[in-house]
Amino acid sequence: MTLCLAGIYDNGAGAILAADKMTGLSVRRGNVTEPELVKQEREDTYKIKMLTDDIAVITAGDGDWTDALIRDIQKKIHIHKNIKFFKVLKISLATFRQHYLDLILRQELMPLGFESFDDYHRKALQYDRQRIEQIDLRLKAFNVPIDIALVGKGENGYEIQEIDAPGTSQIIRYGFTALGNGKNYALPVLADTYYPTMNRKQATAILKKAKVEGEKDPSVGEKTDWVYLPIETE
């Protein structure tokens, strides 16, 4: 229920982020047993989170899980002064990995009676080998249904780093990314027309076009938040 966009302009002199404001609420109507998911655009929905004055993160997917992840990252980086992008990335990857492993533990291992990964490794010796192989396959196939990207100023200018499970990252060298349900509509626009050498005005125009195209997905809202890095101060 999301579309988040990010693009680098002027060869890394700055970055632009955009995100819709669609959210979903569980509503019970009448005597139905299962709540209905109601989609709505809310002014108090912000999918672009500032980690520092010049580092932002965009996420798409499980809102509760990503909110907890971002809060934990913010808590860890706020104890540092003048923290650099590579350090924020390092903290973000470690935090992502810990939350990812905690999720596997809660959803996969604890329902099977294991209290921790150490507990699983100890008891694995007592289990039938075929059973353990089945569990291992489930753990390897486990997927966190979220997309996340960090945008900030690295050694060579602003850059986009996408984070993947179980806690690795890759720099997006072509200068743009799209996350969420609407990315299948937005990415073709960016792939055909977006270049990190463009100036800010040109880059904004292409991102706006990609955002409108992404709205073809019914779960993407029309209202949009925009953030420009570096943030201008008077």
N, C-alpha and C positions, 0 to 999 in steps of 0.2 A: 504494500500500500504506500509506495514511495517512488520518487525519482529524485536522485541527487546527482548533480553535475559538478565537475571541477575542470578547470583549464588553466594552463600556463600561457602567459603572453610576454612579448618582447624578450624572447629567449631566456625566460626565468626572472625578468625584472619584477614580475608580480604574478598573482594568481587570482582567479575568480571562482567563487563557489555559488551554487544555486540549489535550492531544494523546495519541493512543494510542501504544503501544510495539511495534507490529507491524513486523517487518523481514523481508527476504528474503535467503536465502543460496543460493548456487549449489553444488549437491552432485552429484557424479558417482556413479551407482549402476551397478555391474557394468561391462560393456564398452560402454555407450552412448557415442556420440561427443559428444552435446550434454548439458551439465549440466542438472539439474533444479532449478527454483526452488522452494525450500522456505520456506514462510511460518512464522514463529514469533514469539512475543512475548518480548522480552528486557528484563530489568531495566536493562541498561546502554544501552538505546536512549533517547536524549533528543532530541525534535524541537522543544522550546522552548529557544532559546539566548538567554542574557543577553548583551547587548552592553555595557551599563553596569548600574549598580545599579537603574535604573528604566526601562530600555529593553530590550525583548525582541523577538526575531524568530521567526516560525514559517514553516516551509517544507514543501512537499510536492512530490515528483517525484524527479528524478535525484539520488540521495543523494550520489554522488561529486562531482557538479558543484556542488550546493548547499553541501556541506561545504567545498569549496575556496573558494567565494564568501564564506561566512560567516567563514572563517579570515582571508581577506584584509581584509574589513571590520573585523574585530576588531583586526587588526594596525594598521590606519590610524587607528582612533579612539582606541586606547590611548595614543597619543603626546599626546593632548589632556587637559587637566585640566578637570573640571566642564563637560564638553561638553554642549551643549543638543540637544534632540531634532531641531530643524530642521537642525543641522549634521550629526548622525548620518544623517539622511535624505539630505542632499546627498551625503555620502560614499558612502552605500549605493547611490544611483542611479548615480553615476559609476563605482563599482566593478562594479556589475551590467552597465552598458553595456560596459565593457572586457572582462569575461568573456564576454559575449554575442558581441561582435565576434571575440574569439579563437576561440570555438566555431565561428562561421561560417567563419572562415579555415581551421580544421583540417578541418572536415567538408565544406565546399563548394568552397573555392577551391584549397587545396593539392592535393587529388586531381586537379585540372584542370591543375596545373603552375604555379600562381601562388604566389609566396613571401610576398606581403603584399597589402594593399589598394592600396597605391601601385603595386606591380608589376602588379596587375590593371588599374588605370586607365591605366597606360602601354601595356600590351600590347593593351588593348581597341581602340586605334586601328588595330591591325594585323589584327584579326579581322573575319570576316564580320559585318555588322550584325545579321543574324538570329540568329546564334550568341550574340552579346553580349546581345541582348534576351532570349533564353532563359535565360541565366545570371542576368540581372538579375531576371527573374521568380522564379527559384528563391531568390535572396537575399531578395526582398521577402516571399516566402511562408514563409521559414524560421521555425520555431517552437521555442522552448525549452519542453519539456514539464514546467514547474515552476510552482508558485504560491508567492508569498512575500508576507509582510506584516510591517510594523514596528508595534509598539505601544509608545507612550511618552507622556510628558507634554509637550504643546505649550503654546502661549501661553494657550489657553483650557481647559486640562485634558487628561486622557488622551485619546488619539485612535488610530485605526487607519489606517495608510497602506498600501494595496496597491501593489506594484511590478509593472509590466508591461514587456515588451520594447518597444523596445530600451533602456529605462532611464527610464521615466516613472512617475509615481505619482498616485494619487488618494485623497483622504481619504474614508473610509466614514462618511457622515453619519448613517446609520440605526443605527450603533452596534454592529454585529456582522459577523463574517465566518466562513466555513468554507472550508477548503482540503483538497484531496485526494480520494481515491476515494469517500469516504463523504459528501461534501458534498451530493450530490443527495438524500440521505435527510435530512440534518441541516438544510439550509436552509429547507425548508418549515415545520419546527417553529419556527425562529427568526423567519421572516418573519411568522408568525401570532401569536406570543406574546412576542417580545423587544422591550423598549423601553429606551433608554439612561437613562430617568428612574427605572428600578427601583433598589431598594437592592441591596446586595451579596448578601444571602440570596436574594432573589427571582431575581436574575440567575444565580446559581449553580444554582438549581433548574432554570431553563429550559435552561441550557447542558448540565446533566447529562441532561436529557430528550433534547436534540438529539444528544448523544454516543451514548446508547443507541439512538436511531433510526438513527444513522449506522452502527452495528454490523451493520445488515442487509446491508451490503456485506461479502462474505466476506473482503475484504482488510483490514478494519479490526479491530483487536484490542480486547479488553475492558479490559485494564489501561490506566490513564490517569494522566498527570502533570497536576498543577494548579499554576498560578502566579498569585499575586495581586499586583497592583501598586497602590499602592506596597508594596514588600516590608516586612513588619513586622519591627522589630528590638526586642529586649528591652532 
